[in-house]
Amino acid sequence: MAQSLSTKMKRKKIIKRSKDKTTLQIVKRKGHTELYDERKVYGSCYFACRNAHMGEKESEDIASKVCTKVTKSISKKKFVLSDDIFKLLVLELKKHDEDAAFLYETHRDIS
């Protein structure tokens, strides 16, 4: 019988504390968790922009803006699904460049 996501969450340690600071946990597609790493969001956004034939500086600027928005949007949560980050990143990237957003959105299909 399939368990609900909230039941699985209760069994796993979602929040890790280090020096009285709560860190955000990402729930991956296969159910395991890992710490949120802002560099991964930045890197995936940056390379989507570069694959859309943008220059290095423009890619860095867009990736920085998108990364800041995504991190700010999820910062108050205790855990977040990786798919939610994916969707949020696509929405933010579309505001800057449709081609880069499309490349990011479809990169899962070919990997």
C-alpha positions in Angstrom: 0.0 0.0 0.0 1.4 3.4 -1.0 2.2 5.7 1.9 1.5 9.4 1.7 4.3 11.9 1.4 3.6 13.3 4.8 3.9 9.9 6.4 7.2 9.3 4.7 8.3 12.8 5.9 7.6 12.0 9.5 9.7 8.9 9.4 12.7 10.8 7.9 14.7 13.4 9.6 13.7 16.4 7.6 15.4 19.2 9.5 19.0 19.0 10.5 20.2 21.4 13.1 23.8 22.7 13.4 24.7 25.4 15.8 21.0 26.3 16.4 20.4 27.0 12.7 17.7 25.1 10.9 18.7 24.1 7.3 16.3 23.4 4.5 16.0 19.9 3.3 15.1 19.0 -0.3 13.0 15.9 -0.9 14.2 14.4 -4.1 12.0 12.6 -6.7 13.0 9.1 -5.4 12.1 10.1 -1.8 15.6 10.7 -0.3 16.5 14.0 1.2 19.5 16.3 0.9 20.5 19.8 2.1 19.4 22.7 -0.1 22.4 24.0 -2.1 21.9 27.4 -3.7 24.9 26.7 -6.0 23.0 23.9 -7.7 20.1 26.2 -8.6 22.5 28.9 -9.8 24.5 26.3 -11.9 21.5 24.7 -13.6 20.1 28.1 -14.4 23.5 29.4 -15.7 24.0 26.4 -18.0 20.4 26.6 -19.4 21.2 30.2 -20.3 24.6 29.3 -21.9 22.9 26.5 -23.9 20.4 29.2 -25.1 23.5 30.9 -26.6 23.6 33.8 -24.1 26.9 35.4 -23.2 28.7 34.6 -20.0 27.9 37.9 -18.3 24.2 37.8 -19.3 24.0 34.2 -18.1 25.6 35.1 -14.8 23.2 38.0 -14.2 20.1 36.0 -15.0 21.3 33.0 -12.9 22.0 35.3 -10.0 18.6 36.9 -10.1 16.7 33.7 -10.6 18.7 32.0 -7.8 18.0 34.8 -5.4 14.2 34.7 -6.1 14.0 30.9 -5.8 16.0 30.9 -2.5 13.9 33.7 -1.1 10.7 31.9 -2.1 11.6 28.7 -0.3 13.7 30.0 2.6 10.8 30.0 5.2 9.9 26.4 4.5 11.3 23.5 6.5 11.3 21.1 3.5 10.5 21.4 -0.1 10.1 19.0 -3.0 12.7 19.1 -5.7 9.9 19.3 -8.2 8.6 22.5 -6.6 12.1 24.1 -7.0 12.1 22.9 -10.6 8.7 24.5 -11.3 9.7 27.7 -9.5 12.9 28.0 -11.4 11.2 27.5 -14.8 8.7 30.3 -13.9 11.4 32.7 -12.9 13.6 31.8 -15.9 10.7 32.5 -18.3 10.6 36.1 -17.0 14.1 36.5 -18.4 14.3 34.2 -21.4 11.8 31.8 -22.9 14.5 29.7 -24.7 16.6 29.2 -21.6 13.4 28.2 -19.7 12.5 25.7 -22.4 15.9 24.2 -22.3 15.9 23.9 -18.6 12.4 22.4 -18.5 13.1 19.8 -21.1 16.6 18.8 -20.0 15.2 16.0 -17.8 13.7 14.3 -20.9 17.0 13.7 -22.6 19.1 12.8 -19.6 
